[in-house]
Amino acid sequence: MEKILFALSSKFEKLISYNKHLFLPALIFMVAVICFLTKQDFESGSLSTLHWGFYTLSFISVMVLLFFNQDKPLFITASILLSYLLINHLKRSYGYSFTNSEYYIKLSILLPINLIIFYFMPNKKLINKQNLYLLFFLLIEVTLVEKLTLPAYLPYVDYVTMSLFVLMNICSFTQSIRAGTIDSIYLFFAGLCITVGFYFSDNPIALALFFFSAALIIFINICIRIYFFIYKDFLTELSSRQSFVMDSKKFPLKYSLGIVALDEYENIKKAFGYRYTDDLIRMLSTIICDFQEKENVYRYSADEFVIIFRNETGKEGYEHLEQIRRKVASSEFALKWRKKPLKITISASVSEKKRSDSNAYEVLVRAHKALQKTYKFTQNVTTKI
């Protein structure tokens, strides 16, 4: 019974996390739909604002992503920007019949396929071997499509292209539900905006309105990403290592500091991969926050959490860590593809601030040394200095 309750609790936590980040991108999409349905005649100034607003947001997004060296959102933003440029070029070249042009059909096929690839890309640094292979693949793809000659009329081409966009949205929705991350949710709604914009691309209002909405959603996502990059851990949404450094100046005169480390982290990562290891870390952070207030918990490294016990002695901090350790040891962690739940353990150490300590880093180093010393002999224990 406990196993079932824990599995249901984990899924419920993930669902709550998903809904928490759903509101803003869904609101932007719904406002765009309502504006399109209720206001068919936009003033030329409003259209121009949307048009240049799209370019401005896209340019800023690209520059920020290049600065922070992020690949996945950069590829998606660049794809949308190039598509918008090409559609407007085709409009000027072919007039109202541009949707029947060969280049528009090719774009309608290529864009959803490439966006599906980008949605499922792991988010990494921009300069890496995988992205070099990806750029080489995209170059070959564009070359082959350029050489491909389409007949003047293709039967059911509209159904084929829209089916690809529907498939793209189904894939991105599935990814957003599975991952439940802020990125996946925002990119799903950006994809919805692009789909509607393409479907009504012969309508100048729809094209500018929905592409601007997609750019706005991606821009907000990037702003959130920067905030998390500086202050928060993206996986667990706990405060980050950088936040610990900044908050340490505001710690009270009396406190104890605890470190919680996942045992056998490297072996778990090798056995289950990054995806399921991340799921375990997320579930572990949920257990820690059941015993401690979220603002006092920091994800200090990949396998370590730091907890600040404000106005508490080392003995009191030790008792809190023991509660967490026993809870983790007695819990069973359900992974999707495993029939049997997984058992994991943690090791912890706690150190009380001394008068001689000039900053929180000295307390942290003392607790970390105690933890490393314990690791030489055993695991699944709590050490008190």
C-alpha positions in Angstrom: 0.0 0.0 0.0 2.8 2.4 0.9 4.4 1.7 -2.6 1.2 2.6 -4.4 0.7 5.8 -2.3 4.3 6.9 -2.9 4.0 6.4 -6.7 0.7 8.3 -6.7 2.2 11.1 -4.6 5.1 11.4 -7.1 2.8 11.7 -10.1 0.6 14.2 -8.2 3.6 16.3 -7.4 4.7 16.3 -11.0 1.1 17.2 -12.2 1.0 20.1 -9.7 4.4 21.3 -11.0 3.1 21.1 -14.6 0.0 23.1 -13.9 1.9 25.8 -12.0 3.9 26.8 -15.1 1.0 26.3 -17.5 -0.9 29.5 -16.8 1.2 32.2 -18.5 1.9 30.6 -21.9 -1.7 29.3 -22.1 -2.9 32.8 -21.4 -0.8 34.3 -24.1 -2.0 31.7 -26.6 -5.7 32.2 -25.6 -5.4 36.0 -25.9 -3.9 35.6 -29.4 -6.8 33.3 -30.4 -9.4 35.6 -29.0 -7.9 38.7 -30.7 -7.8 36.9 -34.0 -11.4 35.7 -33.8 -12.9 38.9 -32.5 -10.8 41.6 -34.2 -10.4 40.9 -37.9 -9.4 44.4 -38.9 -6.1 45.5 -37.2 -4.8 48.9 -37.9 -1.6 49.1 -39.9 0.2 50.5 -36.9 -0.8 47.5 -34.8 0.3 45.1 -37.4 3.6 46.9 -37.8 4.1 46.8 -34.0 3.5 43.0 -34.0 5.8 42.5 -37.0 8.7 44.5 -35.5 8.0 43.2 -32.1 8.5 39.7 -33.4 11.9 40.6 -34.9 12.9 42.5 -31.7 12.0 39.6 -29.3 13.6 37.0 -31.6 16.8 39.1 -32.0 17.1 39.6 -28.2 16.4 35.9 -27.6 19.1 34.8 -30.0 21.7 37.2 -28.5 20.9 36.1 -24.9 21.0 32.4 -25.8 24.4 32.9 -27.6 25.7 34.7 -24.5 24.6 32.0 -22.2 25.7 29.3 -24.6 22.3 27.4 -24.8 21.6 25.2 -27.8 18.0 23.8 -27.7 16.0 27.1 -27.5 18.5 28.8 -29.9 17.8 26.2 -32.6 14.0 26.6 -32.1 14.1 30.4 -32.1 16.4 30.5 -35.2 14.0 28.1 -37.0 11.0 30.2 -36.3 12.8 33.5 -37.2 14.0 32.1 -40.6 10.5 30.7 -41.3 8.9 34.1 -40.7 11.5 35.8 -43.0 10.9 33.3 -45.7 7.1 33.5 -45.6 7.2 37.3 -45.8 9.7 37.0 -48.8 7.3 34.6 -50.5 4.4 37.0 -49.9 6.3 39.8 -51.7 7.4 37.4 -54.5 4.2 35.5 -55.2 1.4 37.6 -53.7 -1.7 35.8 -52.4 -0.8 32.6 -54.2 2.4 32.1 -52.1 0.9 29.2 -50.2 0.9 27.2 -53.4 4.6 27.9 -54.1 7.2 25.1 -54.0 9.2 26.9 -51.3 6.3 27.3 -49.0 5.4 23.6 -49.3 9.0 22.6 -48.6 9.0 24.9 -45.5 5.7 23.5 -44.3 7.3 20.0 -44.4 10.7 20.8 -43.0 9.8 23.1 -40.1 7.6 20.7 -38.1 10.0 17.8 -38.7 13.0 19.9 -37.5 11.1 21.3 -34.5 10.2 17.8 -33.4 14.0 17.0 -33.5 14.8 20.1 -31.5 12.0 19.5 -28.9 13.6 16.1 -28.0 17.1 17.4 -27.9 18.8 17.4 -24.5 19.6 21.0 -23.5 23.4 21.4 -23.6 26.1 23.9 -24.3 26.0 25.3 -27.9 29.5 24.2 -28.8 29.7 20.5 -28.7 30.3 17.5 -31.0 26.6 16.6 -31.1 25.6 20.0 -32.4 28.3 19.9 -35.1 26.7 16.6 -36.3 23.3 18.3 -36.1 24.4 21.3 -38.2 25.9 18.9 -40.7 22.6 17.0 -40.9 20.7 20.2 -41.4 23.0 21.4 -44.1 22.5 18.1 -46.0 18.8 18.3 -45.4 18.5 21.8 -46.8 20.7 20.8 -49.8 18.6 17.8 -50.6 15.3 19.7 -50.3 16.7 22.5 -52.5 17.5 19.9 -55.2 14.1 18.2 -54.9 11.6 19.4 -57.5 8.0 19.2 -56.6 5.2 18.9 -59.2 3.1 22.0 -59.8 0.2 20.4 -58.0 0.5 17.9 -55.2 -2.7 16.2 -54.1 -3.6 16.4 -50.4 -0.5 18.5 -49.7 -2.4 20.6 -47.2 -3.4 17.6 -45.3 0.1 16.3 -45.3 1.7 19.5 -44.0 -1.0 20.1 -41.3 -0.7 16.4 -40.3 3.0 17.1 -39.7 2.2 20.1 -37.6 -0.4 18.1 -35.6 2.2 15.4 -35.1 4.7 18.1 -33.9 2.2 19.3 -31.3 1.3 15.8 -30.1 5.0 15.1 -29.7 5.7 18.3 -27.9 2.7 17.9 -25.6 3.8 14.3 -24.8 7.3 15.7 -24.0 5.9 18.4 -21.8 3.8 16.0 -19.8 6.6 13.5 -19.5 9.3 16.0 -18.5 7.1 18.5 -16.8 9.8 21.2 -17.1 9.3 24.9 -17.7 11.1 24.7 -21.0 8.9 21.8 -22.4 5.7 23.5 -21.4 6.5 26.9 -22.9 7.9 25.4 -26.1 4.7 23.4 -26.5 2.6 26.6 -26.5 5.1 28.3 -28.8 4.6 25.4 -31.2 0.8 25.8 -31.0 1.2 29.5 -32.0 3.4 28.5 -34.9 0.9 25.9 -36.1 -2.0 28.4 -36.1 0.2 31.0 -37.7 1.1 28.7 -40.5 -2.5 27.5 -41.0 -3.7 31.1 -41.5 -0.4 32.4 -43.0 -2.3 33.9 -45.9 -4.0 36.2 -43.3 -1.5 39.0 -42.4 -3.1 39.4 -39.0 -2.8 35.8 -38.0 0.8 35.5 -39.3 2.1 38.5 -37.3 -0.1 37.9 -34.2 0.7 34.2 -33.7 4.4 34.5 -34.6 4.7 37.4 -32.2 2.9 35.3 -29.5 5.4 32.5 -30.1 8.3 34.8 -29.8 6.9 36.3 -26.6 6.4 32.9 -25.0 10.0 31.9 -25.9 11.3 35.2 -24.7 9.6 34.8 -21.3 10.9 31.3 -21.1 14.4 32.6 -21.7 13.9 35.2 -18.9 12.8 32.4 -16.5 15.8 30.3 -17.6 18.2 33.2 -16.8 16.6 33.6 -13.4 16.9 29.9 -12.7 20.5 29.9 -14.1 21.4 32.5 -11.5 19.2 31.8 -8.5 17.5 28.4 -8.9 18.2 24.8 -9.8 16.2 24.1 -13.0 15.5 20.5 -12.2 14.3 20.7 -8.6 13.4 24.4 -8.5 15.3 24.7 -5.3 17.8 27.5 -4.6 21.1 27.0 -6.4 24.7 27.1 -5.3 24.9 30.7 -6.4 22.0 31.5 -4.2 23.7 29.9 -1.2 26.7 32.1 -1.7 24.5 35.2 -1.9 22.2 34.2 1.0 25.1 33.2 3.3 25.6 36.8 4.2 22.0 36.9 5.6 22.2 33.8 7.7 21.6 34.3 11.5 24.3 34.3 14.0 23.3 30.9 15.3 22.7 28.1 12.8 23.8 24.6 11.8 24.5 23.5 8.3 23.7 20.0 6.9 24.8 18.2 3.7 22.7 15.5 2.2 24.4 13.4 -0.5 22.9 10.6 -2.7 24.9 7.4 -2.2 26.4 5.7 -5.3 25.4 8.7 -7.5 27.9 7.9 -10.3 26.8 4.2 -10.4 23.2 5.2 -10.5 23.8 7.5 -13.4 25.7 4.9 -15.3 23.0 2.3 -14.7 19.9 4.4 -15.3 21.1 7.4 -17.4 20.5 11.1 -16.9 16.8 11.0 -17.4 15.9 8.6 -14.6 18.7 9.9 -12.3 17.1 13.3 -12.6 13.7 11.7 -11.7 15.3 10.3 -8.6 16.9 13.6 -7.7 13.6 15.4 -8.1 11.8 12.8 -5.8 14.6 13.1 -3.3 14.3 16.9 -3.2 10.5 16.4 -2.5 11.3 14.2 0.5 13.8 16.8 1.9 11.2 19.6 1.5 8.7 17.5 3.4 10.9 17.9 6.4 12.4 21.4 5.8 11.1 24.7 4.4 12.0 25.0 0.7 13.8 28.4 1.2 16.3 26.7 3.5 17.3 23.9 1.0 19.9 24.4 -1.7 20.9 22.1 -4.5 24.6 22.6 -4.1 25.9 20.1 -6.7 24.6 17.3 -8.9 24.3 14.8 -5.9 24.4 17.1 -2.9 21.9 19.3 -1.1 22.7 21.8 1.6 20.2 22.6 4.4 20.4 25.6 6.7 18.9 24.9 10.2 18.3 28.5 11.4 18.7 29.2 15.1 19.3 25.5 15.7 22.2 23.6 17.3 24.2 20.9 15.6 22.3 18.3 17.7 18.9 19.6 16.5 20.2 19.6 12.9 21.4 16.1 13.3 17.9 14.9 14.4 16.4 16.6 11.3 18.9 14.9 9.0 18.3 11.5 10.6 14.5 11.9 9.9 15.3 12.6 6.3 17.8 9.7 6.0 15.4 7.2 7.6 12.5 8.3 5.3 14.6 7.9 2.2 15.9 4.5 3.3 12.4 3.3 4.0 10.9 4.7 0.7 10.7 2.9 -2.6 11.1 5.0 -5.7 9.0 4.1 -8.8 10.6 4.5 -12.2 8.4 4.1 -15.3 10.2 1.3 -17.0 11.0 -0.7 -13.8 8.5 -3.2 -12.5 10.1 -3.2 -9.1 10.6 0.1 -7.2 14.1 1.2 -6.6 15.7 1.6 -3.2 18.3 4.3 -2.6 20.1 5.7 0.4 21.6 9.0 1.4 24.5 10.0 3.7 24.5 13.2 5.6 26.6 15.4 7.9 25.9 18.4 10.0 28.2 21.2 11.4 27.3 23.9 13.8 28.5 27.5 13.2 31.3 28.5 15.6 32.3 31.9 16.7 35.6 31.5 14.9 33.9 30.9 11.5 34.2 34.0 9.4 31.6 32.8 6.9 29.2 30.0 5.9 31.8 28.5 3.6 34.0 27.4 6.5 31.0 25.7 8.1 30.3 24.0 4.8 33.8 22.8 4.3 33.9 21.3 7.8 30.7 19.4 7.2 31.9 18.3 3.7 35.2 16.9 5.1 33.2 15.0 7.7 31.0 13.5 5.0 34.0 12.5 2.9 35.7 10.9 5.9 32.6 8.9 6.6 32.3 7.8 3.0 35.7 6.0 3.3 34.1 3.5 5.7 30.3 3.4 5.2 27.2 5.0 3.7 23.6 5.5 4.7 24.6 7.3 8.0 24.5 10.8 9.5 27.6 12.4 10.9 27.7 15.1 13.4 30.8 17.2 14.1 
